[in-house]
Amino acid sequence: MNISTIDLLIILAYIGASIGIGFWISKKAAASTRNYFLGGNSIPWYYLGVSNASGMFDISGTMWMVALLFIYGLKSAWIPWLWPSFNQIFMMVYLSVWLRRSGVMTGAEWINFRFGHGRGARWSHFTVVAFAILNVVGFLAYGFVGIGKFTATFIPYQLAQDPELNAQLYGLIITGLTTLYCVKGGMFSVVFTELLQFVIMTIASISVGIIAMNAVAPEVLAQHIPAGWKDLFFGWNLNLDWSELVPAVNVRIEQDGYSLFGAFFMMMVFKGWLQSAAGPVPNYDMQRVLSARTPVEAAKMSGIVNLVLFVPRYMLVAGLTVLALAFYSDELRGMGENVDFELILPFALKNYVPAGLFGLLIAGLLAAFMSTYAATVNAAPAYLVNDIYRKHIKPDAPEKTYVRMSVWVSVAIVIVGTAVGFFVKSLNDAVQWIVAALYGGYTAANVLKWYWWRFNSWGFFWGMATGMLASGMAPLLFPETNPLYTFPFIFLVSLAGSITACLLTPPDDEETLKNFYLKVRPWGFWKPVRDKLNAENPGSVAPNRDFGRDMVNVIVGMGWQIALTAAGIFLVIKAWDALLASLVVIIAASVFLKFNWLDKLKNEA
């Protein structure tokens, strides 16, 4: 296809604006590492929240979600719980407040706040840095694969004859441009470019939804979907039969292992609840929380992510899926079993969007990639520079040295992530490994660190070490098993390592535990620490009795989030009764959370 002049100008103007913002704001970012990594804790919560939403609105994830909605229909709204997407509810309700109270700069620095500075804490510190870098490299590879596939589909110029190499070369170009602005401006650059990106993405998403609503009538859509495709709820079995429409979809469902959707859902909730209770992994999401001005603003930041992200994102996902179902099903059927469902998004985009709007949409989707990629790149040097170089190699260097090191580390991490991306063939493979195997190794130790006073630094180190080892071994031990179903194995190995090491070693320093409890004030099993504090100053520390209220808010918040997700899809497919039901749930849950969560934040400090 040929790109019109106006489309090309819009795309180039956007890329130029993003890079320009990064360089323009770089002087402020270079003032200190706190400015570079956390924006000097001066950015308002609503800017951080919109920025965080923009960072989650990535092109690779959108391509994956379009493929899922095509295959699984409305039931695909639940599948992002694999990440789990509802971890934002846990963050909103209580974990963002707890995390921000620490006042640290990175997740690895938080380890010293929780466990002190002994030998076990130092080893725990190294495991968090190692996990953070693995996580960043995995996400950069995932982003590289998605942007390469996307760009190669709609740009007519072939850089190589081999389609796979052509996509990889385009991935190199786009990641290179993104690296330019994000390493220059740090967190300031990431946040302020993402505000621009979010505006573009929202306009693009609503536009695609409206195009699909005008182009595809409900009766036409009904001819291209199996019975049950429009049903949000489900039984034990998936009960979607594509054999008369696109038989290859049945093959994909079998490969995914989601036919027993009830079992898949239970495992997803079990895994997701534990991972959400563990708190955020050390990536850009955690950096946004630590960047907030106060604990209350950190909670509000996590709340607004849910409010602004899901409806526009799913209008885009639903719009592209509906266009593909109506106009691309014949071509997919003709491919037999060799269907790449991840190309549905670029197909629908390049064939059914008019000139002018096409350029805006491409700019929006490039924004989606660039925002997530930039945020991920920004997270990496915080760990290597602040937590290794500054702490153990050159503790007294000038601030400018650390900022300069951060730039070079960012470039190196991009190179490594891109190199890994050359060996990843599928977005779905990358998603499954990151959210099931890698995150599985993180879960046990990070749940225990919040809620149990006796859990010490050696328990954390061995829990993380055995968890990461198990996550690496799981694909070898269970090569034919969906990564989701290896989570119990990984979790139990990590849990055994955590508790065994903890009980075989003494508790952490008493002063460290008391300082942690005084600052964070978590609920859980902290009575011995609280008793010691009250013995020193009788009646000074009351227990946190918010567990029941927090759990009710989490459950209501999860319903709120899935209703927001489904509303965007129901609107595009014109399922008016279901849309009305979703709106009722959204309004009711919003009112409940206003009184039982937002109003209660006044008491947090």
Secondary structure, 3 states (H helix, E strand, C coil): CCCCHHHHHHHHHHHHHHHHHHHHCHHHHCCCHHHHHHHHHCCCHHHHHHHHHHHHCCHHHHHHHHHHHHHHHHHHHHHHHHCCCCHHHHHHHHHHHHHHHCCCCCHHHHHHHHHCCCHHHHHHHHHHHHHHHHHHHHHHHHHHHHHHHHHHHHCCCCCCCCHHHHHHHHHHHHHHHHHHHHHHHHHHHHHHHHHHHHHHHHHHHHHHHHHHHHHCCHHHHHCCCCCCCCCCCCCCCCCCCCCCCCHHHHHHHHHHCCCCHHHHHHHHHHHHHHHHHCCCCCCHHHHHHHHCCCHHHHHHHHHHHHHHHHHHHHHHHHHHHHHHHHHCHHHHHHCCCCCCHHHHHHHHHHHHCCCCHHHHHHHHHHHHHHHHHHHHHHHHHHHHHHHHHHHHHCCCCCHHHHHHHHHHHHHHHHHHHHHHHCCCCCHHHHHHHHHHHHHHHHHHHHHHHHHECCCCHHHHHHHHHHHHHHHHHHHHHCCCCCHHHHHHHHHHHHHHHHHHHHHCCCCCCHHHHHHHHHHHCCCCECHHHHHHHHHHCCCCCCCCCCHHHHHHHHHHHHHHHHHHHHHHHHHHCCCHHHHHHHHHHHHHHHHHHHHHHHHHHHHCC
